[in-house]
Amino acid sequence: MKHSLIRIIKWFCRQLTFNELASAIIIFHEVLNFSRKDIPLKPDKKPPHYRKFRVDTLPPKPNQQADYINPDWKILKKEKELKTGRPVKPVQLRHGKKPPPGCKCSHCKAPKQYLYLNNGKLLSQVKCKICGKTSPTHITKRKSKAKYLCPYCSSTLFKWKESRQSTIYKCFSYTCTHYLNNKKLLTREEKKIRGQQKYNPNFKLHYQYREYHISPDDLKSARPASHTENNLCRIHNSYYILGLVLTFTINLGLSSRVTRDALKGIFDISLSHQTIINYINLSAGHLSDYIDNNCPKPLGISAADETYIIVDNKWTYTWFIIDSKTRAICGYNLSQHRNMQPALALLYNCFGKPDENKEQSILVTDANPSYDTAVMAYNSFIKDHSRKLTKHTVIGLKNLDEESTEYRCFKQLVERLNRTYKYHTRPRAGFKTFDGAVALTTLFVAFYNFMRPHSAIKKSPPVTLDALKDCCFMPEKWVNLIAQAA
């Protein structure tokens, strides 16, 4: 909040001269003394319905009029002749009353020789002899191009906002039952705030629907690149030395330079710190697919959260999903932003494709709206409501609502996982490249799931692999794990 306030002040000062700023300070004093009633201050505590991200549960109605394509009159004419066994002749007009020139049936596009006037002296409606439907003689109304209709009032949903990943449609009707019900729920203070600005965007009252445009690239989690040219078979040391390098850097969380010194001082093994970094990157690319294939699906309630690391002096985010029953990491991802796309890729990595998710799953997250949008996008591809992903939100550090009280214990699991992850990444003092962060995180997931003893499950690793059962030492486990991924 401090940094954003400084940015506002800097922008404000850039817009004013010295004399204008001096006059503005006088007005600020009047506002602080409550002598200016025309300039309200932002309330210290947000009202209950202020800018809440809520997902409307009902899907919109498709506009069948826009989607329906009427058959051509020639096809209907042939079908009618085959059915009756008689040719369909043009209309025999009487009393000189005939449709105006250029008049056609608005349904099957039949010409005027198959139309006759249908409403007497008004001469404003014709009936088609081919399809039997009525049409106006002069079509002035354009055909509706609306894609969706409001499920509450059947009004047209207009395109409100559009991005690369989604399009938001909104019902702007002020007589919609959904709008009127939400308006009744506002408190007296909220109605007063909204009365000062009728179109206040901080209160979501109208029905909204998000249509997602998701490409295959949006569903890919960050993974290390596979090193086909420089694979592990071409290293100049034995696999046991490779296992020692991974044990020091991943299991013990040492930096590459400290690992270099430890190998020289304990085992008299001379390696440069760049060689250690190369071994980490090669091992991560070699084990990436094997780790994804052996990460289990959640068996109980799962929890998701993102934590911060520094890459090239910039904040980067690591996303985790942990299962409350097995304590295993079921999905992970890295990104440079906290928007919907990496959160959705995390869900695909953990739960698989929506069609493959055969059971209803429960996910606990914090109040980051990226999870709400990602869960909504994920559920939009599931037709069976009994298999949709259910999300619960735990807000803040104190239990101020029933939902936070009930599910906080699951949120604490992923918070402890983040602390363990930070212990292994903190000695690096930040990463130089994004690929280096992805490589270390991939190996951390392998260590956490397959090797690290967990106190909550009787000192056993969350995922038991047959290849590691008889291994007593960590370097040997890494060597066997690499051999299994070959």
C-alpha positions, 0 to 999 in steps of 0.5 A: 500500500505504501508503494502504491500511495507513493506512485499516486503522489508522484503522478499527482505532482506531475500533473500540477505546477507549484502554485496549483499544488499549493492550492491543492494542499489547502483543499486536502486540509479542508477534506481532513477537517471534514469541511468539504462534504462534496469530496468523500473519502474511501471507507477504512473498512470495505462493505460486505459486497464491495468488489467480491469476485463471485461466479454466477452458477447458472449458464446462459441460454444459447440464442437459438434464433441466431444459431438456427439456419432455415432450410432453403425454399427449393428443398422444402418445395421438393419435399412437399411435392414428394409428400403430396404427389402434386406440384406446388403452384404459385399463389393465384392472387385475387382482387389485385392484391399482391406483395410488394416487389422484392418481398421474400419469405424471411424464413425460407427465402421463397419469392413473392409468387409463393406468398400471399397477403395474410392480414387484410387491409393492413397489407403488412404481413405475408404467408408463405405457401412453401413453409407455412410461416408468416413474414412482414412485407417490409423487413426493417428489424435486423436479425439478432446476432446475440450469442447468449441470453440471460438465464433469469430474464432472457435479455441479450447478453452484450460483450462487455470485456474481452482478452486473449483468454476470455470474453465476458458477457453481461446482462445490462437489464435493470428489470432482471430478477438477478439484478433486483435480488442482488440490489436488495442484498446491499446494506444501507451504507452500500446503497449510499455509496452507490447512490453517489455513482449509479454505475459504480463498478465496485458492486457486482449486481448484473449477471455475467458469463465468462467464455474462455478461449483456451489454447493448448499452450495455456495448459502447459506447465513450466518444465525443464527442456530435454537435453538431447545433445548433451545427455547424462551418458556423456558426462565425464564422471560416474553416476555416483558422483552425480548422485553426490551432487544432487544430494548436496544441492537438492537434499541439503539445499546447498548452493553450487559453490558450497557443493563444489567446496564440500565435494573437494574438502570431503571426497577430494572430488574436483568439480567447478560450480558450472559443472554442478549447475550443468548436472542439475539442468541435465538431471531435471530434463532427464527426470521431468517426464518420469516425475509427472507420470509418477505424481499421484492424483489427489485422494483426499482434499487438496490445497493449492498455493503460490510462493515467491522466488527471485529470478533475474531480480524479478519476482517469479511464482512457484505453484504447488498442489498438495494432497492432504491424505498422502502429503504428496505434491500432485501438481506444480508450475512456475510462472512470471505472473499470478494470472489465470493461465498458470493457475489453470495449467496447474489444475490440468497438471494435477487433475488431468483433463476435465474429461479424465477427472471421473470423481469430484475433487475438493480444492482449498486455496487462498483469496487469489482470484486467479484460482476462482477464474481457473476453477470456473474455466476448468469446470466449464469443460465438465458437463456432469455437475457431479464431477466438477471441481469444488473450491473452498477459500481460506481468507487471511490469518484469522478465522473470520468465517465458517469456511476458513475455520473448517478448511484452514488445516488443509491450507496450512499443509501447503504453507508448510510445503512452501517453507520447505521449498524456501529452505531449498531455494534460499541459499541460491539468493535468487536465480539468474535464469527462469530455466534454472528455477524450473530445473531446481523445482523439478528436482525438489519435487522428485526429492519431496515425493520419492525420497524425503521421509515425512513425519505425518506418514511414519517417516515414509516418503509420500510416494513409494517407488519399488526401485528405491525400497532397497536403497539406504543412501541418498546418492544411490537413490538418485542413481536408481531414479535416473536409471528408472527414467532412462 
